[in-house]
Amino acid sequence: MSSTQARTSGVLLHPTSLPGRFGIGDIGLQSYRFIDFLAEAKQQLWQILPLGPTGHGNSPYMSYSSMAGNPLLISLETIQAHGLLDPEDLLIESPFPNERVDFDRVIPFKLGRLRKAAERVKDRADSETQTAFSQFCEARSVWLEDYALFMAIKGEQNGASWSQWESAIARREPDALDRKRVELAPEIFYHKYMQFEFCRQWFDLKRYANQNGIKIVGDMPIYVAHDSVDVWAFPENFMLDLDTLKPSTMAGVPPDYFSETGQLWGNPTYNWEELQKTEFSWWLQRIQAQLDYNDLIRIDHFRGFESYWAVPGDQDTAIHGEWVEAPGYAFFETVEAKLGKLPFLAEDLGTITPEVGALRDRFEFPGMKILQFAFGSDHRNPYLPYNVGENFLIYTGTHDNDTTVGWFQNGTDYEKERLSSYIGAFNPETVHWSMIRLALGSVAKQAVIPLQDLLGRDSESRMNTPGKAEGNWEWRFEESVLTHKIREQLSYLTDLYGRAPGQWDEPQD
């Protein structure tokens, strides 16, 4: 078997969950230590959530930009090492909690320090940094100019959505924008600096990961937030009401077994006809930005490239929508022709039609399988390990699921009996390791385990509960819980199930 066919495994953990004294995980020292843990445990994948700047609700899936990075992930200690922050700038009046992110405290603390650093760039930064900053602004200008202006205006407007701004600004009249560029020049510089710092730190971290045999698996939501620079700067790419500038049709999913009213996400759907006229140029820019950040890209809600549920903009639920065909084949053929073979992974969970599967398979994108879904029905369940094909990522659960321990504790008697019978010698106290074994032992070429499952955590450590408005995205862990025993157990199982680096490089006797 060649190395291109090698089996791999990895861990799902968003950087915000890492340890650290500033209330939120970042891309500083603890990220490097986590990469060391992955390498020592013979893992080859680090899967993260979207990296964009988060808005209301702190969801990585509702970002102000599909191409920018989240300033909250910037390491203040790394900035201090560059001389732009002093030791006293990093003093904390009262400690932040260690096991969750208190966003209400973290946001003003971190952004205040980043503002200090930005104010010192022109006076304190060495010539190398000054040059690097200028080169960064030029190289990323295709998205950075609009993003920095958007965020500066948004700050001036006390966070109001762009569709509520003064009409001339909302509709991007050139004279009005020129006036704002002058008025808000210091704020624009501040937002450009934060993007420079994020990219400088992230690219260093990614290089370290790659040097240690770790690939970054990023996450690209199919839709963008209405209140984003993407929609403000390129309104023609989206289905908007030209009078109100709000979505004329919104994205979601129809009513199903789990929800009588479906899910209404509120994102504007795409104007695919207009996008095709430009050969998907905005999408190409977006994907290129993601390729800079990541080695592999998970496409969230992949089925929306085949057909999508479009709901009129005046609706409060997703009931009265309709399926609309999307130009998936033309899209991926164009992207492949422009950017080469794509390292995409298709999030194809839920009710997937043969047409969606055909689109996925035409471009050979791996799909996803979740073990927590495997034990609620009979032997035909598509998530059972023996029904999973090679070209898939298999997970115990994802960021939207309960932890495996929580899932088992809250599961039905039928699921518990099915799992117990399937495994055989079964100990409920180690259900997480039983599920990890099933994932690693499957024929799926890639297996990913949420860190919470390696730690054996219950529902209190869940990252996200879909439909729950508050309390998501907050989970963190303390460094001491990532023990030698866990690393050795994961390393042993990775070896056992043929997923360790180099195991498939040479012919076996």
C-alpha positions in Angstrom: 0.0 0.0 0.0 1.4 3.4 -0.9 1.6 6.3 1.5 -1.2 8.1 -0.4 -3.5 5.3 0.8 -2.2 5.3 4.4 -4.7 5.2 7.3 -4.5 8.2 9.6 -6.2 9.5 12.8 -6.3 12.7 14.7 -8.1 14.8 17.4 -10.8 17.4 17.2 -10.1 20.4 19.3 -10.7 24.1 18.7 -7.9 26.3 19.9 -10.2 28.3 22.2 -10.4 25.1 24.3 -6.7 25.0 25.0 -5.3 25.9 28.5 -3.9 29.4 29.2 -4.1 32.2 31.8 -5.9 34.7 29.7 -9.3 33.0 29.8 -9.3 31.5 26.3 -7.1 29.1 24.4 -4.8 30.8 21.8 -2.2 29.9 19.2 0.7 30.5 21.5 2.8 28.0 23.6 -0.1 25.7 24.5 -0.9 25.1 20.8 2.7 24.0 20.3 2.4 21.7 23.3 -0.8 20.2 21.9 1.0 19.5 18.6 3.7 17.8 20.5 1.1 15.6 22.3 -0.4 14.7 18.9 2.9 13.8 17.4 3.9 11.7 20.5 0.6 9.9 20.3 1.2 9.1 16.6 -1.6 11.3 15.4 -1.5 13.0 12.0 -4.6 15.2 12.0 -5.6 18.2 14.1 -9.2 19.1 13.3 -10.4 22.6 14.3 -13.6 24.7 13.9 -13.8 27.7 11.6 -11.1 30.3 12.4 -13.0 33.5 11.5 -13.8 36.4 13.8 -16.9 35.6 15.8 -19.9 37.8 16.4 -23.0 37.5 18.6 -23.2 34.2 20.4 -19.5 33.6 19.8 -20.2 30.8 17.2 -17.3 30.0 14.9 -20.1 29.3 12.3 -21.4 32.9 12.3 -18.4 35.0 11.5 -17.9 38.6 10.4 -15.6 37.4 7.6 -15.1 34.1 5.7 -11.4 35.0 5.1 -10.1 36.8 8.2 -8.9 35.2 11.4 -10.3 35.5 15.0 -8.3 38.1 17.0 -9.3 36.3 20.2 -6.9 33.4 19.2 -3.9 35.7 19.1 -1.3 35.0 21.8 -0.5 38.0 23.9 2.6 36.4 25.2 4.0 36.1 21.6 3.2 39.8 21.1 5.1 40.6 24.3 8.1 38.6 23.0 8.0 40.9 19.9 8.2 43.9 22.2 4.8 45.4 21.6 3.4 44.6 25.0 5.1 45.1 28.4 4.9 42.6 31.3 2.5 44.9 33.2 0.1 44.8 30.2 -0.4 41.1 30.9 -1.3 41.4 34.6 -4.7 40.0 35.5 -6.8 41.6 38.3 -8.6 38.3 39.0 -8.0 34.9 37.5 -10.1 33.7 34.6 -11.9 30.4 34.9 -9.9 27.4 33.6 -12.7 25.1 32.4 -14.8 27.5 30.3 -14.4 30.7 28.3 -16.0 33.7 30.0 -16.4 35.7 26.7 -17.9 38.7 28.5 -14.6 39.2 30.3 -12.2 37.8 27.7 -13.3 40.0 24.8 -12.6 43.4 26.4 -9.4 42.1 28.1 -7.8 40.7 24.9 -9.0 43.4 22.5 -7.8 46.1 24.9 -4.3 44.6 24.9 -4.3 44.1 21.1 -5.2 47.8 20.7 -2.2 48.8 22.9 0.0 46.6 20.7 -1.4 48.2 17.5 -0.7 51.7 18.9 2.9 50.8 19.4 3.6 49.2 16.0 4.9 52.4 14.4 7.1 53.3 17.3 8.4 50.0 18.7 8.3 47.4 15.8 11.6 46.7 14.2 12.1 47.3 10.5 11.6 43.7 9.7 8.2 43.7 11.3 7.3 47.0 9.6 8.2 45.5 6.3 6.4 42.3 6.9 3.2 44.2 7.9 3.3 46.3 4.7 3.8 43.2 2.6 1.0 41.4 4.4 -1.4 44.3 3.8 -0.6 44.3 0.1 -0.7 40.5 -0.3 -4.1 40.2 1.5 -5.6 43.4 0.1 -8.3 41.4 -1.8 -10.2 40.8 1.4 -8.3 42.8 4.1 -9.2 46.3 2.9 -13.0 45.7 3.0 -12.7 43.7 6.2 -10.8 46.4 8.1 -13.2 49.1 6.9 -16.3 47.0 7.7 -15.1 46.3 11.3 -14.1 50.0 11.9 -17.5 51.2 10.8 -19.2 48.4 12.8 -17.3 49.6 15.9 -18.4 53.2 15.2 -22.0 52.0 14.9 -21.9 50.2 18.2 -22.1 46.8 16.6 -25.2 47.5 14.5 -25.7 45.2 11.5 -24.5 46.8 8.2 -28.0 46.8 6.8 -28.9 49.3 9.5 -26.1 51.7 8.7 -26.6 55.0 6.9 -27.8 54.1 3.4 -24.8 55.6 1.6 -22.5 53.4 3.7 -24.6 50.3 3.6 -24.9 50.6 -0.2 -21.2 51.3 -0.5 -21.4 54.6 -2.3 -17.7 55.5 -3.2 -17.7 59.0 -1.7 -19.1 57.8 1.5 -16.6 55.0 1.8 -13.7 57.4 1.0 -14.9 59.6 3.8 -15.0 56.7 6.3 -11.5 55.6 5.3 -10.2 59.0 6.4 -12.3 59.4 9.5 -11.6 55.9 10.8 -8.0 55.5 9.7 -6.7 54.6 13.2 -9.4 51.9 13.6 -8.7 50.5 10.2 -5.0 50.2 11.0 -6.0 48.5 14.3 -8.0 45.8 12.5 -5.3 45.3 9.8 -2.7 44.9 12.6 -4.8 42.2 14.3 -5.1 40.3 11.1 -1.3 40.6 10.5 -0.6 39.3 14.0 -3.1 36.5 13.7 -1.7 35.3 10.3 1.9 35.7 11.5 1.2 33.5 14.5 -1.0 31.0 12.7 1.3 30.4 9.8 4.2 29.8 12.3 2.0 27.3 14.2 0.9 25.5 11.0 4.5 25.3 9.9 5.4 23.6 13.2 2.5 21.2 12.9 3.5 20.2 9.4 7.1 19.8 10.4 5.9 17.3 13.1 3.8 15.3 10.6 0.5 17.0 11.6 -2.0 18.2 9.1 -4.5 20.9 10.0 -8.1 20.0 9.1 -10.0 23.2 8.9 -13.8 23.8 8.6 -15.5 25.9 6.0 -19.3 26.7 6.5 -21.1 26.6 3.2 -23.0 29.8 4.2 -21.8 33.1 5.6 -23.5 35.4 8.1 -25.7 38.1 6.7 -24.0 40.6 9.1 -20.6 40.0 7.5 -18.2 41.8 5.2 -18.8 39.1 2.6 -22.4 40.2 2.1 -21.8 43.9 2.6 -18.9 44.0 0.1 -20.4 41.6 -2.5 -24.2 41.9 -2.1 -24.7 40.7 -5.7 -23.5 37.3 -4.7 -26.5 36.8 -2.3 -30.2 36.7 -2.4 -31.1 40.1 -0.9 -34.1 42.3 -0.8 -32.8 45.5 -2.4 -35.1 47.7 -0.4 -34.2 46.4 3.1 -30.8 44.8 2.3 -32.0 41.8 4.3 -32.1 38.2 2.9 -34.9 37.6 0.4 -34.4 33.9 0.9 -32.7 32.3 3.9 -30.9 29.0 4.3 -32.0 26.2 6.6 -33.3 22.6 6.5 -36.9 21.4 6.3 -39.0 19.8 9.0 -37.9 16.3 10.0 -38.0 13.7 12.7 -36.0 16.0 15.0 -37.8 19.3 14.4 -41.4 19.9 13.4 -40.5 23.4 12.1 -37.1 22.5 10.6 -34.1 24.8 11.1 -34.0 28.4 10.0 -30.4 29.6 10.0 -31.0 33.2 8.8 -28.0 33.2 6.4 -28.8 34.6 2.9 -28.7 31.9 0.2 -26.4 32.4 -2.8 -27.2 34.0 -6.1 -25.7 31.2 -8.0 -26.6 32.6 -11.3 -24.5 35.8 -10.6 -21.7 33.8 -9.1 -21.4 31.6 -12.2 -21.1 34.8 -14.4 -17.8 35.6 -12.5 -16.6 32.0 -12.7 -17.1 31.8 -8.9 -14.4 34.4 -8.3 -15.5 35.3 -4.7 -15.6 31.6 -3.9 -12.1 31.1 -5.3 -10.8 33.9 -3.1 -12.5 32.3 -0.1 -11.1 28.9 -0.8 -7.6 30.2 -1.4 -7.7 31.9 2.0 -8.8 28.6 3.6 -6.0 26.7 1.8 -3.5 29.2 3.3 -4.8 28.4 6.8 -5.4 24.7 6.5 -4.1 21.5 4.9 -7.5 19.8 4.5 -10.9 21.6 4.5 -14.2 20.1 5.8 -17.1 21.6 4.0 -20.0 22.1 6.4 -23.4 21.3 4.9 -22.0 19.8 1.7 -25.4 18.9 0.5 -26.1 22.5 -0.2 -23.9 22.3 -3.3 -26.3 19.9 -4.8 -29.6 21.4 -3.7 -30.5 23.7 -0.8 -33.6 24.5 1.3 -34.5 28.2 0.5 -37.0 29.9 2.9 -38.6 33.3 2.0 -37.1 36.1 4.0 -40.3 37.0 5.8 -40.7 33.6 7.5 -40.1 32.8 11.1 -39.6 29.0 10.6 -38.2 26.8 7.9 -41.6 25.1 7.1 -42.4 27.1 4.0 -39.2 26.6 2.0 -38.4 24.8 -1.2 -35.5 22.7 -2.6 -33.5 24.6 -5.2 -30.9 23.0 -7.3 -27.3 24.3 -7.0 -24.6 24.1 -9.6 -22.4 21.8 -7.7 -20.7 20.1 -10.6 -19.9 23.3 -12.4 -18.7 24.8 -9.2 -16.2 22.1 -8.2 -15.0 21.6 -11.8 -14.2 25.3 -12.0 -12.5 25.3 -8.6 -10.5 22.2 -9.5 -9.5 23.7 -12.8 -8.3 27.0 -11.1 -6.8 25.6 -7.9 -5.9 22.0 -8.6 -7.0 18.8 -6.9 -9.0 19.9 -3.8 -8.3 18.6 -0.3 -12.0 18.8 0.7 -13.9 16.6 3.1 -17.7 16.5 2.7 -19.9 16.9 5.8 -22.7 14.8 4.4 -24.6 14.0 7.6 -28.4 13.8 7.8 -30.7 12.8 5.1 -28.5 12.5 2.0 -30.0 11.8 -1.4 -28.3 9.7 -4.0 -27.6 12.9 -6.0 -25.6 14.3 -3.1 -23.6 11.1 -2.8 -23.0 11.1 -6.5 -21.6 14.7 -6.3 -19.4 13.8 -3.4 -18.1 10.7 -5.2 -17.6 12.3 -8.5 -14.9 14.5 -7.0 -13.7 11.7 -4.6 -14.3 13.8 -1.5 -14.3 11.7 1.7 -17.6 11.8 3.6 -18.3 11.6 7.3 -19.7 8.9 9.6 -20.6 9.3 13.3 -20.5 6.3 15.6 -23.0 7.9 18.0 -25.6 7.5 15.2 -24.8 3.8 14.7 -26.8 2.0 17.4 -30.3 3.4 17.1 -31.6 0.9 14.5 -30.7 -2.5 12.9 -27.8 -4.0 10.9 -28.5 -1.7 7.9 -27.6 1.4 9.9 -25.1 3.3 7.6 -23.0 4.4 10.5 -22.2 0.9 11.8 -18.5 0.3 11.2 -19.1 -2.6 8.9 -21.2 -0.4 6.7 -18.7 2.4 6.4 -16.5 2.5 3.3 -12.8 3.4 3.0 -13.2 7.0 1.7 -14.7 8.4 4.9 -13.7 10.2 8.1 -15.2 8.3 11.1 -15.8 10.1 14.3 -17.1 9.0 17.8 -18.9 12.4 17.7 -18.5 15.9 16.5 -18.6 19.4 18.1 -22.4 19.3 17.6 -22.8 16.0 19.5 -22.8 15.2 23.1 -19.6 13.7 24.4 -19.5 9.9 24.1 -19.8 9.5 27.9 -22.8 11.9 27.9 -24.4 10.2 24.9 -24.2 6.9 26.6 -25.5 8.1 29.9 -28.4 9.9 28.2 -29.0 7.2 25.5 -32.0 4.9 25.1 -31.9 1.4 26.6 -32.0 0.1 23.0 -28.9 2.0 22.0 -27.1 0.8 25.1 -28.0 -2.8 24.5 -27.0 -2.6 20.9 -23.6 -1.1 21.7 -23.0 -3.6 24.5 -23.9 -6.6 22.2 -21.8 -5.2 19.3 -18.7 -4.8 21.4 -19.1 -7.9 23.5 -17.0 -7.6 26.7 -18.3 -4.2 27.6 -17.6 -1.9 30.6 -19.8 1.2 30.8 -17.0 3.0 32.8 -14.8 2.9 29.7 -17.4 3.4 27.0 -15.3 6.2 25.5 -12.4 3.9 24.9 -14.7 1.3 23.4 -16.0 3.8 20.9 -12.5 5.1 20.1 -11.5 1.5 19.4 -14.4 1.1 17.0 -13.5 4.3 15.2 -9.7 3.5 14.9 -10.4 -0.1 13.9 -12.8 0.7 11.1 -11.9 0.6 7.4 -12.4 4.4 7.1 -9.1 5.9 6.0 -9.3 8.7 8.5 -10.6 8.6 12.1 -11.0 11.7 14.3 -11.7 11.7 18.1 -12.9 14.8 20.0 -10.5 15.5 22.9 -13.4 15.3 25.3 -13.8 11.6 24.4 -10.1 10.9 25.0 -10.6 12.5 28.4 -13.8 10.5 29.2 -15.8 13.7 29.9 -19.5 13.8 30.3 -22.1 16.2 29.0 -20.8 19.1 31.1 -17.9 19.3 28.6 -20.0 19.4 25.5 -18.8 22.1 23.0 -22.1 22.9 21.3 -25.8 22.1 21.7 -27.6 23.0 18.4 -30.7 25.1 19.1 -29.4 26.3 22.5 -28.8 30.0 22.4 -26.4 30.5 25.3 -23.5 28.6 26.9 -22.0 27.1 23.7 -18.3 27.2 22.5 -17.1 27.7 26.1 -15.4 24.4 27.0 -11.8 24.3 28.0 -9.5 21.8 29.6 -6.5 22.1 32.1 -3.1 21.0 30.9 -2.7 18.5 33.7 -5.6 16.3 32.4 -3.7 15.4 29.2 -1.8 12.7 30.9 1.0 10.3 29.9 -1.4 7.4 30.3 -3.9 8.9 27.8 -1.1 9.6 25.3 0.3 6.1 25.6 -3.2 4.5 25.3 -3.9 6.5 22.1 -0.5 5.7 20.7 -1.0 2.0 21.4 -4.4 1.9 19.7 -3.1 3.9 16.7 -0.3 1.4 16.2 -2.6 -1.5 16.7 -5.1 -0.4 14.1 -2.6 0.6 11.4 -2.9 4.4 11.6 0.6 5.4 12.9 3.0 7.4 10.7 5.0 5.4 8.3 3.2 2.1 8.9 2.2 1.8 5.2 5.3 3.4 3.6 7.3 0.2 3.1 6.2 -3.2 1.7 5.3 -5.6 4.6 6.7 -9.1 4.8 
